[in-house]
Amino acid sequence: MPIFSDELLCFSPSLPRRKKMACKARADMAKLLPVISFFLGAALTAALVFFSATMDVNRRISELASWGNGDEVKPFAELAELLKNASMEDKTVIVTSINQAYAAPGSLLDLFLESFRLGEGTAPLLNHVLIVAVDPGALATCRSVHRHCYLLPSDGAVDYSAEKFYMSKEYLEMMWARNRFQQTILELGFNFLFTDIDIMWLRNPMRHIAITSDIAIASDYFNGDPDSLRNHPNGGFLFVRSANRTVEFYRQWRMLRGEFPPRTNEQVILEKRQAALSRRLGVRMQFLDTKHCGGFCQLSGDLRRVATMHANCCTGLDNKVHDLRSVLKDWRNFTAAAPADRRLVRWTKPGKCIR
């Protein structure tokens, strides 16, 4: 209460004018002190969070490379810097991957980026997209059209630049390399939303991911229950929150590869073991409704609700490109229609992918 007492004294008739002004100045300063203290405290907290985050990333890089030499630290340091630059406030990064075939003019990369520009409120999300190139040619193309690009380190044993046919040996190796890379992102302390390059972003899908989910994954065929571990997962659209339990989830997932036939992909193994893994590690999995995060397997009927459209249930690069062009054409028709008529707009049946 002393502030209010000083204010009363300042207005005493017997107090000289000069002393009144000095008294009033002290009272005003006393009022400002709590505000100044608040902002100083907030600034100090922000600084501590920043330095803590920086030290945490540096510590994680050291842990990841502790077994190697200095040259092996560089890829992790570069990746950590790119993730930091591309991340949202909550340390989430949107990640996709390309090879030279997908990055060719008029191919999937062009369609992917175009979808963000055409979508409702999705253009700003491009600032948070990290494109991972699996070959130098794809990296060069990426850098000519996008801000955040990273070359995935490779031992050169497999040439990833050409189209990889579904379930071929090289395709499987590429998928398992992607799986290990996703674990590295988690180990560096970042959440990621991985999206295949053949997914069109028409609205922000993150609003459909529950804050309590450790993992949110698309489904080829959604059974109506987001918590049901009987859903069929599709790792082409996958959100994972960085935590010790999700890192361990990935480690054990990859270890299971040896228990299955050599030509088994990571998605099949996840479908068969997701229930046991999630229960054992306390990982909450959410399966995304195809009404919002849909694909060619189970088309979303209402364009007013769809967020993403995936060229799943489809093989062949040319087939995907053809039918995804139709998706963007349908979307343009939808956005050009009068609001009252938008409910009448429907997807064109994927003519090359599904016959």
C-alpha positions as CSV (number, residue, x, y, z in Angstrom):
1,M,0.0,0.0,0.0
2,P,2.9,2.5,0.2
3,I,2.3,3.6,-3.4
4,F,-1.1,4.8,-2.6
5,S,0.0,6.6,0.6
6,D,2.7,8.5,-1.4
7,E,0.1,9.6,-3.9
8,L,-2.1,11.1,-1.2
9,L,0.9,13.0,0.2
10,C,1.6,14.4,-3.2
11,F,-1.7,16.3,-3.2
12,S,-1.3,17.8,0.2
13,P,-2.1,21.6,0.0
14,S,0.8,22.5,2.3
15,L,3.4,20.8,0.1
16,P,5.5,23.2,-2.2
17,R,4.9,22.7,-6.0
18,R,8.4,21.5,-6.6
19,K,8.2,18.8,-3.9
20,K,4.8,17.8,-5.3
21,M,6.3,17.2,-8.7
22,A,9.2,15.1,-7.2
23,C,6.7,13.2,-5.1
24,K,4.5,12.5,-8.1
25,A,7.5,11.3,-10.1
26,R,8.5,8.8,-7.3
27,A,4.9,7.5,-7.2
28,D,4.8,7.1,-11.0
29,M,8.2,5.2,-10.9
30,A,6.9,3.0,-8.2
31,K,3.9,2.1,-10.4
32,L,6.2,1.3,-13.3
33,L,8.5,-1.0,-11.3
34,P,6.3,-4.1,-11.4
35,V,5.8,-3.7,-15.2
36,I,9.6,-3.2,-15.7
37,S,10.3,-6.2,-13.6
38,F,7.8,-8.3,-15.5
39,F,9.3,-7.5,-18.9
40,L,12.9,-8.0,-17.6
41,G,11.8,-11.4,-16.3
42,A,10.2,-12.3,-19.5
43,A,13.2,-11.3,-21.5
44,L,15.5,-13.2,-19.2
45,T,13.3,-16.3,-19.5
46,A,13.3,-16.1,-23.3
47,A,17.1,-15.8,-23.3
48,L,17.4,-18.8,-21.1
49,V,15.1,-20.8,-23.2
50,F,17.0,-19.9,-26.4
51,F,20.4,-20.7,-24.9
52,S,19.0,-23.9,-23.3
53,A,17.6,-25.0,-26.7
54,T,20.9,-24.2,-28.5
55,M,22.9,-26.1,-25.8
56,D,20.4,-29.0,-26.0
57,V,20.8,-29.4,-29.8
58,N,24.6,-29.2,-29.5
59,R,24.5,-31.8,-26.8
60,R,22.4,-34.1,-28.9
61,I,24.7,-33.6,-31.9
62,S,27.7,-34.6,-29.7
63,E,25.8,-37.7,-28.5
64,L,24.9,-38.8,-32.0
65,A,28.5,-38.5,-33.3
66,S,30.4,-39.5,-30.1
67,W,31.4,-42.7,-31.8
68,G,32.8,-41.1,-34.9
69,N,35.4,-38.5,-36.0
70,G,35.0,-34.8,-36.7
71,D,33.9,-35.3,-40.3
72,E,30.9,-37.4,-39.2
73,V,29.6,-34.6,-36.9
74,K,29.2,-32.2,-39.9
75,P,26.1,-33.7,-41.4
76,F,24.3,-33.7,-38.0
77,A,25.4,-30.1,-37.4
78,E,24.1,-29.0,-40.8
79,L,20.9,-30.9,-40.3
80,A,20.3,-29.4,-36.9
81,E,20.8,-25.9,-38.2
82,L,18.4,-26.5,-41.1
83,L,15.8,-28.0,-38.7
84,K,16.1,-25.0,-36.4
85,N,15.7,-22.5,-39.3
86,A,12.7,-24.4,-40.7
87,S,10.9,-25.2,-37.5
88,M,7.8,-23.7,-36.0
89,E,7.6,-22.2,-32.5
90,D,7.0,-25.7,-31.1
91,K,10.0,-27.2,-32.9
92,T,7.9,-28.9,-35.5
93,V,9.2,-29.3,-39.1
94,I,7.3,-30.4,-42.2
95,V,9.6,-32.9,-44.0
96,T,9.5,-34.5,-47.4
97,S,12.0,-36.3,-49.6
98,I,12.8,-36.3,-53.3
99,N,15.1,-37.9,-55.9
100,Q,16.1,-36.5,-59.3
101,A,13.1,-38.2,-61.0
102,Y,10.6,-36.6,-58.6
103,A,12.3,-33.2,-58.9
104,A,12.2,-33.1,-62.7
105,P,10.3,-30.2,-64.3
106,G,6.6,-30.8,-64.2
107,S,7.0,-33.8,-61.9
108,L,5.9,-34.4,-58.3
109,L,8.0,-31.6,-56.6
110,D,6.4,-28.9,-58.8
111,L,2.9,-30.3,-58.0
112,F,3.7,-30.5,-54.3
113,L,4.8,-26.9,-54.1
114,E,2.0,-25.7,-56.2
115,S,-0.6,-27.3,-53.9
116,F,0.7,-25.2,-51.0
117,R,0.3,-22.0,-53.0
118,L,-3.2,-23.0,-54.1
119,G,-4.4,-24.2,-50.8
120,E,-6.4,-22.3,-48.1
121,G,-3.8,-20.8,-45.7
122,T,-1.1,-23.3,-46.7
123,A,1.3,-21.0,-48.5
124,P,3.0,-19.7,-45.2
125,L,3.6,-23.4,-44.2
126,L,6.3,-23.6,-47.0
127,N,8.5,-21.6,-44.7
128,H,8.6,-24.7,-42.4
129,V,9.1,-27.4,-45.1
130,L,12.5,-29.1,-45.2
131,I,13.0,-31.0,-48.5
132,V,15.4,-33.9,-48.2
133,A,17.2,-34.8,-51.4
134,V,18.6,-38.3,-51.8
135,D,20.9,-37.4,-54.6
136,P,23.0,-34.3,-55.7
137,G,20.8,-33.7,-58.8
138,A,17.7,-33.5,-56.6
139,L,19.5,-31.2,-54.2
140,A,20.4,-28.8,-57.0
141,T,16.8,-28.6,-58.2
142,C,15.6,-28.1,-54.6
143,R,17.9,-25.2,-54.0
144,S,16.6,-23.5,-57.2
145,V,13.0,-23.5,-56.0
146,H,13.0,-23.7,-52.2
147,R,14.7,-22.3,-49.2
148,H,15.3,-25.3,-46.9
149,C,17.1,-28.2,-48.7
150,Y,19.3,-31.0,-47.3
151,L,21.3,-33.8,-48.9
152,L,20.8,-37.1,-47.2
153,P,24.3,-38.6,-46.5
154,S,24.8,-41.8,-48.5
155,D,27.6,-44.4,-48.8
156,G,27.0,-44.5,-52.6
157,A,26.0,-48.2,-52.6
158,V,22.6,-47.4,-54.1
159,D,21.8,-44.9,-56.8
160,Y,18.6,-43.2,-55.6
161,S,18.3,-40.7,-58.5
162,A,16.0,-42.7,-60.8
163,E,12.4,-43.8,-60.1
164,K,12.3,-46.7,-57.7
165,F,9.6,-49.2,-58.4
166,Y,7.3,-50.1,-55.5
167,M,8.7,-53.0,-53.4
168,S,11.9,-53.4,-55.4
169,K,15.1,-53.9,-53.3
170,E,16.2,-50.3,-53.9
171,Y,12.8,-49.0,-53.0
172,L,12.8,-50.9,-49.7
173,E,16.3,-49.7,-48.9
174,M,15.2,-46.1,-49.5
175,M,12.2,-46.5,-47.2
176,W,14.3,-47.9,-44.4
177,A,16.9,-45.1,-44.9
178,R,14.0,-42.7,-44.5
179,N,12.9,-44.4,-41.3
180,R,16.4,-44.0,-39.8
181,F,16.5,-40.4,-40.9
182,Q,13.2,-39.7,-39.1
183,Q,14.6,-41.1,-35.9
184,T,17.6,-38.8,-36.2
185,I,15.3,-35.8,-36.4
186,L,13.7,-37.0,-33.1
187,E,17.1,-37.5,-31.5
188,L,17.9,-33.9,-32.4
189,G,14.9,-32.8,-30.4
190,F,12.5,-31.8,-33.2
191,N,9.0,-33.0,-34.0
192,F,8.3,-33.7,-37.6
193,L,5.4,-34.1,-39.9
194,F,6.6,-36.2,-42.7
195,T,4.7,-36.0,-46.0
196,D,5.3,-37.9,-49.2
197,I,6.0,-35.7,-52.2
198,D,2.8,-37.1,-53.9
199,I,0.5,-35.5,-51.3
200,M,-1.3,-32.3,-52.2
201,W,-1.7,-29.8,-49.3
202,L,-5.0,-28.0,-49.6
203,R,-5.6,-27.0,-46.0
204,N,-3.5,-27.2,-42.8
205,P,-3.8,-30.8,-41.6
206,M,-2.1,-30.1,-38.3
207,R,-5.4,-28.9,-36.8
208,H,-6.6,-32.6,-37.0
209,I,-3.6,-33.9,-34.9
210,A,-4.5,-34.2,-31.2
211,I,-2.2,-32.4,-28.8
212,T,-2.1,-35.7,-26.7
213,S,-0.8,-37.8,-29.7
214,D,2.8,-39.0,-29.7
215,I,2.3,-40.3,-33.3
216,A,-0.4,-39.4,-35.7
217,I,-0.5,-41.3,-39.0
218,A,-2.6,-41.5,-42.1
219,S,-4.7,-44.6,-43.0
220,D,-5.3,-46.1,-46.4
221,Y,-8.7,-47.2,-45.1
222,F,-10.0,-45.5,-41.9
223,N,-12.2,-47.6,-39.7
224,G,-13.9,-44.7,-38.0
225,D,-11.9,-44.9,-34.7
226,P,-8.8,-42.7,-34.4
227,D,-7.5,-44.7,-31.5
228,S,-8.1,-48.2,-33.0
229,L,-4.8,-50.0,-33.7
230,R,-6.7,-52.1,-36.3
231,N,-6.4,-49.2,-38.7
232,H,-4.1,-49.7,-41.7
233,P,-1.2,-47.1,-41.3
234,N,0.3,-45.3,-44.1
235,G,3.7,-43.8,-43.2
236,G,3.6,-41.4,-46.2
237,F,1.9,-38.9,-43.9
238,L,3.2,-39.1,-40.3
239,F,3.5,-36.8,-37.4
240,V,5.8,-37.8,-34.5
241,R,6.5,-35.8,-31.3
242,S,10.1,-35.9,-30.1
243,A,10.4,-37.8,-26.8
244,N,12.5,-40.6,-25.5
245,R,9.6,-43.0,-25.9
246,T,9.2,-42.2,-29.6
247,V,12.9,-42.5,-30.3
248,E,12.8,-46.0,-28.7
249,F,9.6,-46.7,-30.7
250,Y,11.6,-46.1,-33.9
251,R,14.6,-48.1,-32.7
252,Q,12.5,-51.1,-31.8
253,W,10.5,-50.8,-35.0
254,R,13.7,-51.0,-37.1
255,M,15.0,-54.0,-35.0
256,L,11.8,-55.9,-36.0
257,R,13.0,-56.0,-39.6
258,G,15.0,-59.1,-38.9
259,E,11.9,-61.0,-37.8
260,F,10.2,-60.7,-41.2
261,P,11.0,-61.9,-44.7
262,P,13.6,-59.7,-46.6
263,R,11.1,-58.1,-48.9
264,T,8.8,-56.8,-46.1
265,N,8.5,-53.0,-46.0
266,E,8.5,-50.9,-42.9
267,Q,4.7,-50.1,-43.2
268,V,3.7,-53.8,-43.0
269,I,5.9,-54.4,-40.0
270,L,4.3,-51.3,-38.3
271,E,0.8,-52.6,-39.0
272,K,1.6,-56.0,-37.5
273,R,3.4,-54.7,-34.4
274,Q,2.0,-51.2,-33.7
275,A,-0.3,-52.4,-30.9
276,A,2.5,-54.2,-29.0
277,L,5.0,-51.4,-29.5
278,S,2.7,-48.6,-28.5
279,R,1.4,-50.4,-25.4
280,R,4.9,-51.4,-24.3
281,L,6.4,-48.0,-24.6
282,G,3.4,-45.9,-23.6
283,V,3.1,-44.2,-27.1
284,R,-0.3,-42.9,-28.0
285,M,-1.0,-43.4,-31.7
286,Q,-3.7,-41.5,-33.6
287,F,-5.0,-42.6,-37.0
288,L,-6.2,-39.7,-39.2
289,D,-9.6,-39.7,-40.7
290,T,-9.6,-40.0,-44.5
291,K,-12.3,-37.3,-44.7
292,H,-9.5,-34.8,-43.8
293,C,-6.3,-36.6,-44.7
294,G,-7.4,-38.7,-47.6
295,G,-6.1,-40.4,-50.7
296,F,-7.0,-42.4,-53.8
297,C,-7.5,-45.5,-51.7
298,Q,-10.5,-43.9,-49.9
299,L,-11.5,-40.7,-51.5
300,S,-12.8,-37.9,-49.3
301,G,-16.2,-37.1,-50.7
302,D,-16.4,-33.5,-49.4
303,L,-13.9,-31.0,-50.7
304,R,-15.1,-28.6,-48.0
305,R,-13.4,-30.7,-45.3
306,V,-10.3,-32.2,-47.0
307,A,-6.9,-31.1,-45.9
308,T,-4.5,-33.4,-47.9
309,M,-4.9,-35.7,-50.8
310,H,-2.4,-38.6,-51.3
311,A,-1.8,-40.5,-54.5
312,N,-1.8,-43.8,-52.6
313,C,-3.1,-47.1,-54.0
314,C,-1.1,-46.1,-57.1
315,T,2.1,-47.1,-58.7
316,G,4.2,-45.5,-61.4
317,L,5.5,-41.9,-61.5
318,D,3.6,-41.0,-64.7
319,N,0.3,-42.3,-63.3
320,K,0.7,-40.3,-60.1
321,V,1.6,-37.1,-61.9
322,H,-1.4,-37.4,-64.3
323,D,-4.0,-38.0,-61.5
324,L,-2.5,-35.4,-59.1
325,R,-2.9,-32.8,-61.9
326,S,-6.6,-33.7,-61.9
327,V,-6.7,-33.2,-58.1
328,L,-5.3,-29.6,-58.5
329,K,-7.7,-28.9,-61.4
330,D,-10.7,-30.1,-59.2
331,W,-9.4,-27.9,-56.4
332,R,-9.3,-24.9,-58.7
333,N,-12.8,-25.5,-59.7
334,F,-13.9,-25.8,-56.1
335,T,-12.3,-22.5,-55.0
336,A,-13.6,-20.7,-58.1
337,A,-17.2,-21.9,-57.4
338,A,-19.7,-19.8,-55.5
339,P,-19.8,-20.8,-51.8
340,A,-23.3,-22.2,-52.2
341,D,-22.2,-24.4,-55.2
342,R,-19.0,-25.8,-53.6
343,R,-20.8,-28.7,-52.1
344,L,-21.5,-29.9,-55.6
345,V,-17.9,-30.2,-56.7
346,R,-16.5,-33.7,-56.6
347,W,-13.1,-35.3,-57.2
348,T,-12.4,-36.6,-60.7
349,K,-12.0,-40.4,-60.4
350,P,-8.2,-41.1,-60.6
351,G,-8.1,-42.4,-64.2
352,K,-4.5,-43.7,-64.3
353,C,-4.1,-44.9,-60.8
354,I,-7.5,-46.6,-60.2
355,R,-9.3,-48.3,-63.1
